[in-house]
Amino acid sequence: MKKTSIILTVICLSGLTIWVTSAPPSYYEPTGPRFMEKIPEELTKADIGDVISSDVISLVREIPGHDEILPLKGSDKILVSARDEWIWLVDLKTEKAEKLAKSPVSPTGAHIVPGKDDQVYFCMARLDYNSYEKGPGLYSLDLGTKKFSEVVTRVPLTGIMREDGLEIPNSVGNDRVIVYPEPFKETKVTDLTGDGSRQLQFCNDLAVSKDGRHVYITEPFSNPKASSGLGAFAEGITLARNGRVWRYDTISKSIGLVVENIIFADGILIEYDKQGTEVSLLISETVNFRIGRAHLSGPTSGSYDVLWDNLPGLPDGLDRDSSGRIWVALIKDRTGLMTWMHANPWIKPAILRIPAKWLPKSKGTGFFALSPDASKVIAFSHHNGSKVLDISVVVPGGNKLFLPSFYKDNTGIHYLPIDSVISKSNVANTGAGSK
């Protein structure tokens, strides 16, 4: 009996030790309940089936998981920002690939510099819990010299920095997204050297204005261990309003805050009026299963609208094709556990103590397409993960829809013939309208 008591005591003490030592850092603070409803009916009506299983084309199997693909103008070549921290150059015609440039940090979003086809902007972020000599931020790559240069790696402090390294938003206590039509605390990059500034902790995605003057950068969250991959797991549980969008002015060489108090800002697109003025931003709130619009000018300037909510998966990258259609990647399905957990946040402190690899993961992924004004669903497709493990962004390029997959076990480049998807969407929309 005494021996049994000793064993039980040891087990209890061991469990208590594990519980205490596995406590997450203080900057992971779960918010209140988030009640998610059924998938929007507009998506289900535009369902074209699992087009990836039937029509996907995969090639160049040596390419590892990657977050972005950039088609190069006037050629059959693409740039690939891979999770092995290399920028790959792939010739789709010959199906040959080469490592072009080694990234200083893990590359995520990318955009060719307008008017300079030999220059590319890259967002850089930590991956998982890896260590890097350089910090996250906005970098540029010269395709001729194959060299990276820092553009922005620090940002102005706009709130209050806590001892644990979390910057409290300027709009503390507010439960709505804050939009600054004129960037808040716009500061020259050369002045961001010490007090009053901090490291840009997570440069996830970017959008560049047509004239090349403005670069909008999403920072999903900014704690000291902010990263993609496993590093984003805890933030996805908390649904904390730690996300920000920054605007870098390439002429004044300054950067300022445009959006804050948003949940996990990720994919981003600029919207223009008929005169070509930047009027709004489309932003995917990835772990919040939502897409919103931040108004930068006009009568609704400074406001934020939720356009699509309760999405069936985590909306990641946003892109636009030559016809203006908006393509949205759903990197992973919204599971029943996620929906229940967000409605019952009392369980989150316990879940935050569980290693991410122990929790169940969805195998499903997908995408959908919106009209140019983001008001209507053109097509929706769910994939079971048998051919492509996840989709971080849908990249239109010529007659192809590239499907970058950031999953660590992904191999190869995957794409769909865009005509195949659009033709199916026309049939689906016609059928839905006739019912």
C-alpha positions in Angstrom: 0.0 0.0 0.0 2.8 2.3 0.9 4.6 1.5 -2.4 1.4 2.3 -4.3 1.1 5.7 -2.5 4.7 6.6 -3.4 4.2 5.7 -7.1 1.0 7.8 -7.2 2.7 10.7 -5.5 5.6 10.6 -8.0 3.1 10.5 -10.9 1.2 13.5 -9.5 4.4 15.5 -8.9 5.7 14.6 -12.4 2.4 15.7 -13.9 2.4 18.9 -11.9 6.0 19.6 -13.0 5.2 19.1 -16.6 2.1 21.3 -16.3 4.1 24.1 -14.7 7.1 23.9 -17.0 5.0 23.7 -20.2 3.2 27.0 -19.4 3.3 29.2 -22.5 4.9 32.7 -22.4 2.8 35.4 -20.9 2.3 37.1 -24.3 0.0 34.2 -25.4 -3.3 35.5 -23.9 -6.6 33.8 -25.1 -9.4 36.2 -25.9 -13.1 35.7 -25.2 -15.4 33.4 -27.1 -15.6 33.5 -30.9 -18.7 31.8 -32.2 -18.3 30.6 -35.8 -21.3 29.8 -37.9 -21.9 27.6 -40.9 -19.9 28.0 -44.1 -21.3 30.9 -46.2 -24.0 29.6 -48.6 -22.4 31.5 -51.5 -19.4 29.2 -51.3 -21.4 25.9 -51.2 -23.4 27.1 -54.2 -20.2 27.8 -56.2 -18.6 24.4 -55.3 -16.9 22.9 -58.4 -15.8 19.8 -56.6 -12.2 18.5 -55.9 -10.7 19.9 -59.1 -7.2 19.4 -57.7 -7.6 15.6 -57.4 -8.8 15.4 -61.1 -6.8 18.1 -62.9 -3.6 19.1 -60.9 -0.3 18.8 -62.7 2.8 18.3 -60.6 6.5 18.5 -61.8 10.0 19.3 -60.6 9.8 17.0 -57.6 13.1 18.3 -56.1 11.4 21.5 -55.1 10.6 21.4 -51.3 7.7 23.1 -49.5 7.4 26.7 -50.6 5.3 29.8 -49.7 5.3 31.8 -52.9 5.8 31.5 -56.7 6.6 34.4 -59.0 6.2 33.9 -62.7 8.9 35.9 -64.6 7.6 38.1 -67.4 8.2 36.9 -71.0 9.5 33.5 -70.1 8.6 30.0 -68.9 10.5 30.5 -65.7 9.3 31.0 -62.1 10.9 32.0 -58.8 10.1 29.9 -55.8 10.6 31.0 -52.2 11.2 27.7 -50.5 11.3 26.6 -46.8 14.9 25.4 -47.3 15.7 29.1 -47.4 16.6 29.1 -51.0 15.1 31.1 -53.8 14.8 28.5 -56.7 14.7 29.3 -60.4 12.6 26.8 -62.3 12.2 26.5 -66.0 8.8 25.0 -66.6 9.6 24.2 -70.2 12.6 22.1 -69.5 11.5 21.1 -66.0 15.0 22.1 -64.7 15.5 23.8 -61.3 18.5 25.6 -59.8 19.1 27.2 -56.4 19.5 30.9 -57.3 20.0 32.7 -54.0 20.3 31.8 -50.3 17.9 33.8 -48.1 19.1 35.4 -44.9 15.8 34.4 -43.2 13.0 32.1 -44.3 11.3 33.7 -47.4 7.5 34.1 -47.4 5.6 36.6 -49.6 7.3 38.1 -52.7 6.6 40.7 -55.4 8.5 41.9 -58.4 9.4 45.6 -58.0 7.3 47.6 -60.5 9.4 48.8 -63.5 12.4 46.8 -62.4 12.0 43.2 -63.5 15.4 42.3 -62.1 14.5 43.3 -58.6 12.2 41.4 -56.2 10.8 42.2 -52.8 10.7 39.4 -50.3 9.1 39.3 -46.9 11.3 37.3 -44.5 10.2 35.6 -41.3 11.6 33.0 -38.9 10.4 29.5 -39.6 9.4 27.3 -36.7 12.0 28.0 -34.0 15.1 28.2 -36.2 17.9 30.7 -35.5 19.1 33.3 -38.0 21.9 35.8 -38.1 19.6 38.4 -39.7 16.2 39.6 -38.5 12.8 39.3 -40.1 11.8 42.1 -42.5 11.4 43.3 -46.0 14.4 42.5 -48.3 15.1 43.0 -51.9 16.9 40.5 -54.2 18.9 41.6 -57.3 18.4 38.8 -59.8 21.6 39.8 -61.6 24.0 39.7 -58.6 21.9 37.2 -56.6 22.4 39.3 -53.5 19.8 40.3 -50.9 19.6 43.8 -49.3 17.8 44.9 -46.2 15.0 47.4 -46.9 13.0 47.4 -43.6 13.8 45.4 -40.5 12.7 47.8 -37.8 9.4 49.7 -37.2 8.4 52.5 -34.9 6.9 51.7 -31.5 3.2 52.6 -31.8 2.0 51.3 -28.4 3.5 50.2 -25.1 6.2 47.6 -24.9 5.7 45.2 -22.1 8.6 43.5 -20.2 7.8 40.1 -21.9 8.4 41.7 -25.3 4.8 42.1 -26.5 3.8 45.5 -27.8 0.3 46.5 -26.6 -1.6 48.0 -29.5 -2.2 51.8 -29.4 -5.9 51.0 -29.3 -5.7 48.8 -26.2 -9.0 47.6 -24.9 -10.7 48.1 -28.3 -12.3 45.0 -29.9 -12.4 46.4 -33.4 -9.9 46.8 -36.2 -8.2 50.2 -36.3 -7.4 51.8 -39.7 -5.1 54.8 -40.2 -5.7 56.3 -43.6 -2.5 58.4 -43.1 0.1 56.1 -41.6 0.5 56.4 -37.8 3.9 57.4 -36.5 5.5 57.4 -40.0 9.2 57.4 -39.4 12.3 57.4 -41.7 13.9 54.0 -41.7 17.3 55.5 -40.9 15.9 56.9 -37.6 14.7 53.4 -36.4 17.9 52.6 -34.5 17.0 52.4 -30.8 14.4 53.7 -28.4 11.1 54.3 -30.0 11.5 51.4 -32.4 11.6 47.6 -32.4 12.5 44.7 -34.6 9.8 43.8 -37.2 9.1 40.4 -35.8 7.2 38.8 -38.6 7.1 40.0 -42.3 4.5 37.6 -43.7 3.1 39.0 -47.0 3.2 42.2 -49.0 1.4 44.2 -51.7 3.1 46.8 -53.8 1.3 49.8 -55.4 1.2 50.0 -59.2 3.6 52.9 -59.2 6.0 51.2 -56.9 5.8 53.9 -54.3 4.1 52.0 -51.4 4.8 48.6 -50.0 2.2 47.3 -47.6 3.5 44.6 -45.2 1.5 42.3 -42.9 2.8 41.4 -39.5 0.4 38.8 -38.1 1.8 39.1 -34.6 4.9 40.6 -33.0 6.0 38.7 -29.9 9.7 37.9 -29.6 9.3 34.3 -31.0 6.9 35.2 -33.8 7.4 32.9 -36.7 5.7 30.9 -39.4 5.1 27.2 -39.1 5.1 25.9 -35.5 5.7 29.4 -34.2 2.2 30.5 -35.4 0.4 27.6 -33.6 -0.2 29.4 -30.2 -1.3 32.6 -31.8 -3.9 30.7 -33.8 -5.4 29.4 -30.5 -5.5 32.7 -28.7 -7.1 34.8 -31.5 -5.4 37.8 -29.9 -5.6 41.2 -31.7 -1.8 41.5 -32.2 -1.8 41.8 -36.0 -0.6 44.9 -37.9 -0.2 46.3 -41.4 2.7 48.7 -42.2 3.2 50.9 -45.2 6.7 51.6 -46.5 7.2 54.7 -48.7 9.9 54.0 -51.3 10.4 57.7 -52.0 10.6 59.1 -48.4 12.1 55.9 -47.1 9.8 55.9 -44.2 7.4 53.4 -42.6 4.2 53.8 -40.6 1.3 51.9 -39.2 -1.8 51.5 -41.3 -3.9 48.8 -39.6 -3.7 47.5 -36.0 -5.8 45.5 -33.6 -6.5 42.9 -36.3 -6.3 39.2 -35.8 -3.4 37.6 -37.7 -3.2 39.8 -40.8 -1.8 37.6 -43.6 -2.6 37.9 -47.3 -3.1 41.4 -48.7 -4.2 43.1 -51.9 -4.5 46.8 -52.8 -7.7 48.1 -54.3 -7.9 51.2 -56.5 -10.6 53.6 -57.8 -11.0 54.6 -61.4 -8.4 57.2 -61.1 -5.8 54.7 -59.8 -5.8 56.0 -56.3 -5.2 53.4 -53.5 -8.6 53.3 -51.7 -8.6 50.2 -49.7 -6.8 47.0 -48.6 -8.2 43.4 -48.7 -6.7 41.5 -45.8 -7.1 37.8 -44.8 -7.3 37.2 -41.1 -6.0 33.7 -41.3 -6.7 32.1 -38.0 -10.0 34.1 -37.7 -11.4 32.5 -40.9 -12.2 35.9 -42.2 -11.5 38.4 -45.0 -11.9 42.1 -44.5 -11.5 45.5 -46.2 -9.6 48.4 -44.7 -10.7 51.7 -46.2 -7.9 54.2 -46.8 -9.8 57.0 -48.5 -13.3 58.3 -49.4 -16.4 58.7 -47.2 -15.7 55.4 -45.4 -12.0 56.3 -44.8 -10.7 54.8 -41.6 -13.3 52.0 -41.3 -13.0 48.2 -41.6 -15.6 45.9 -43.1 -15.8 42.1 -42.8 -16.5 40.8 -46.3 -16.4 37.0 -45.8 -16.7 35.3 -42.5 -16.9 31.8 -41.1 -14.8 30.4 -44.0 -14.4 26.7 -44.3 -10.6 26.9 -44.0 -7.8 29.2 -43.0 -7.6 32.0 -45.6 -3.9 32.6 -46.4 -2.5 34.3 -49.5 -4.5 36.6 -51.8 -3.7 37.2 -55.5 -5.4 38.7 -58.5 -5.4 37.4 -62.1 -5.3 39.4 -65.4 -9.2 39.5 -65.4 -9.3 41.0 -61.9 -10.6 37.9 -60.2 -9.3 37.4 -56.6 -8.0 34.0 -55.7 -8.0 33.0 -52.0 -6.0 30.0 -50.7 -7.5 28.0 -47.8 -4.3 26.5 -46.4 -6.1 24.1 -44.0 -9.7 23.2 -43.1 -11.6 24.6 -40.2 -12.1 21.6 -38.0 -14.8 20.9 -35.5 -12.2 21.1 -32.7 -11.2 24.6 -33.8 -14.9 25.8 -33.9 -15.6 24.3 -30.5 -12.4 25.6 -28.9 -13.0 29.2 -30.0 -16.5 29.0 -28.6 -15.2 27.6 -25.3 -12.0 29.6 -24.6 -11.8 28.2 -21.1 -10.0 25.1 -22.6 -7.4 27.2 -24.4 -4.9 27.5 -21.5 -4.7 23.7 -21.4 -4.4 23.4 -25.1 -1.6 25.9 -25.2 0.4 23.5 -23.0 0.2 20.7 -25.5 2.9 20.4 -28.2 1.5 21.3 -31.6 2.6 18.0 -33.1 0.4 16.1 -30.7 -2.8 17.8 -31.8 -5.0 16.5 -34.6 -4.4 18.2 -38.0 -6.7 18.5 -40.9 -5.6 17.0 -44.2 -8.0 19.2 -46.2 -7.1 22.3 -48.1 -8.6 24.3 -51.0 -9.3 27.7 -52.6 -12.0 30.0 -53.9 -12.3 32.8 -56.4 -14.1 36.1 -55.9 -15.3 38.7 -58.3 -13.0 41.7 -58.8 -14.8 43.7 -56.2 -14.8 40.7 -53.8 -18.6 40.7 -53.5 -19.4 37.4 -55.2 -18.0 33.9 -55.1 -17.0 32.6 -58.6 -15.7 29.2 -57.6 -14.9 27.1 -54.5 -13.0 23.9 -54.4 -12.1 21.7 -51.5 -9.2 19.2 -51.8 -8.7 16.2 -49.6 -5.0 16.6 -49.5 -4.2 13.5 -51.5 -2.3 15.4 -54.3 -1.4 18.7 -52.6 -0.7 18.8 -48.9 -1.8 22.4 -48.4 -2.1 25.6 -50.4 -0.6 28.8 -49.1 -1.6 31.0 -52.1 -3.1 30.6 -55.5 -0.8 32.4 -58.1 -2.2 33.1 -61.6 0.4 33.0 -64.3 -0.5 32.9 -67.9 -2.8 29.8 -68.4 -1.9 28.3 -65.0 -3.0 28.6 -61.4 0.1 27.7 -59.3 -0.6 26.1 -56.0 2.4 26.7 -53.6 2.4 24.3 -50.7 4.3 25.3 -47.6 4.0 21.9 -46.0 7.3 20.5 -44.9 6.8 17.2 -46.7 5.7 18.8 -50.0 7.7 18.0 -53.1 7.3 19.6 -56.4 5.5 22.5 -58.2 1.7 22.1 -58.6 -0.6 23.9 -60.9 -4.1 23.8 -62.5 -5.0 24.9 -66.0 -7.0 28.1 -65.2 -9.4 27.5 -68.1 -10.4 24.2 -66.5 -11.3 25.8 -63.3 -13.2 28.7 -64.9 -15.1 26.4 -67.2 -16.2 24.3 -64.2 -17.2 27.5 -62.3 -19.4 28.6 -65.2 -21.2 25.3 -65.1 -21.5 25.4 -61.3 -22.8 29.0 -61.3 -25.3 28.2 -64.1 -26.5 25.2 -62.2 -26.9 27.1 -59.0 -28.9 29.8 -60.7 -31.3 27.4 -62.3 -32.4 25.8 -59.1 
